[in-house]
Amino acid sequence: MPRRKSLFVVLEGPDKSGKSTQARLLVEALAALGRPVLHTREPGGAGVAEAIRKVLLDPKLKVSPVAELFLYEASRAQHTEEILRPALEAGKVVVCERYTLSTDVYQGLARGLGLKTTGTLNRIATGELAPGLTIVIDVPDSEFHRRDRKRALDRLERENAAFKRRVRAGYRRLARSAPKTMLLDGTRDADDLHREILRRVERRLA
């Protein structure tokens, strides 16, 4: 019996861009098509990584940019080893909310630590495991204030408007140059956006 083709799909974008909604819709659609699929996220996705996530996003904590970067990479190293590689080796489609591009944007550009630094640590943490497709959902930073905010904001979501503008600009800049990466308009109807994402993924799986 032929081995199932695996695919590593990453959904990226600023906070409140709709990544979680689109990830859920994509996972449900792939499962309905009979594809073995895993839905995961960063930071987190595994026991140790989820514990680090709580520290990273705790609004009561003050975390320096360098410490923040190393915490993200520690979480990613565990997640890659424990979750991502085994799932891909098993022939699954892995749908992950955030990956290395987030670190390049948030810590490399928005925090000012530099892409050379984040690139080096990303490669170490992942063992150079790269997505087969990265979809960046682009929304203006004004959407953050318009969209549902019923839950308490985490530490990153509490950043100021200037930081959010740097994040969006960073995503738009890197999405145009990163391999196997596409930038999609996140202000579109959610179902319409989902259909386009599913088409792109199915094309990669064909």
Secondary structure in CASP SS format (residue, H / E / C, confidence):
PFRMAT SS
TARGET T0000
AUTHOR 0000-0000-0000
METHOD secondary structure of the structure
MODEL  1
M C 1.00
P C 1.00
R C 1.00
R C 1.00
K C 1.00
S C 1.00
L E 1.00
F E 1.00
V E 1.00
V E 1.00
L E 1.00
E E 1.00
G C 1.00
P C 1.00
D C 1.00
K C 1.00
S C 1.00
G C 1.00
K H 1.00
S H 1.00
T H 1.00
Q H 1.00
A H 1.00
R H 1.00
L H 1.00
L H 1.00
V H 1.00
E H 1.00
A H 1.00
L H 1.00
A H 1.00
A H 1.00
L C 1.00
G C 1.00
R C 1.00
P C 1.00
V E 1.00
L E 1.00
H E 1.00
T E 1.00
R E 1.00
E C 1.00
P C 1.00
G C 1.00
G C 1.00
A C 1.00
G H 1.00
V H 1.00
A H 1.00
E H 1.00
A H 1.00
I H 1.00
R H 1.00
K H 1.00
V H 1.00
L H 1.00
L H 1.00
D C 1.00
P C 1.00
K C 1.00
L C 1.00
K C 1.00
V C 1.00
S C 1.00
P H 1.00
V H 1.00
A H 1.00
E H 1.00
L H 1.00
F H 1.00
L H 1.00
Y H 1.00
E H 1.00
A H 1.00
S H 1.00
R H 1.00
A H 1.00
Q H 1.00
H H 1.00
T H 1.00
E H 1.00
E H 1.00
I H 1.00
L H 1.00
R H 1.00
P H 1.00
A H 1.00
L H 1.00
E H 1.00
A C 1.00
G C 1.00
K C 1.00
V E 1.00
V E 1.00
V E 1.00
C E 1.00
E E 1.00
R C 1.00
Y C 1.00
T H 1.00
L H 1.00
S H 1.00
T H 1.00
D H 1.00
V H 1.00
Y H 1.00
Q H 1.00
G H 1.00
L H 1.00
A H 1.00
R C 1.00
G C 1.00
L C 1.00
G C 1.00
L H 1.00
K H 1.00
T H 1.00
T H 1.00
G H 1.00
T H 1.00
L H 1.00
N H 1.00
R H 1.00
I H 1.00
A H 1.00
T H 1.00
G C 1.00
E C 1.00
L C 1.00
A C 1.00
P C 1.00
G C 1.00
L E 1.00
T E 1.00
I E 1.00
V E 1.00
I E 1.00
D E 1.00
V C 1.00
P C 1.00
D C 1.00
S H 1.00
E H 1.00
F H 1.00
H H 1.00
R H 1.00
R C 1.00
D C 1.00
R C 1.00
K C 1.00
R C 1.00
A C 1.00
L C 1.00
D C 1.00
R C 1.00
L C 1.00
E C 1.00
R C 1.00
E C 1.00
N C 1.00
A H 1.00
A H 1.00
F H 1.00
K H 1.00
R H 1.00
R H 1.00
V H 1.00
R H 1.00
A H 1.00
G H 1.00
Y H 1.00
R H 1.00
R H 1.00
L H 1.00
A H 1.00
R C 1.00
S C 1.00
A C 1.00
P C 1.00
K C 1.00
T E 1.00
M E 1.00
L E 1.00
L E 1.00
D E 1.00
G C 1.00
T C 1.00
R C 1.00
D C 1.00
A H 1.00
D H 1.00
D H 1.00
L H 1.00
H H 1.00
R H 1.00
E H 1.00
I H 1.00
L H 1.00
R H 1.00
R H 1.00
V H 1.00
E H 1.00
R H 1.00
R H 1.00
L H 1.00
A C 1.00
END
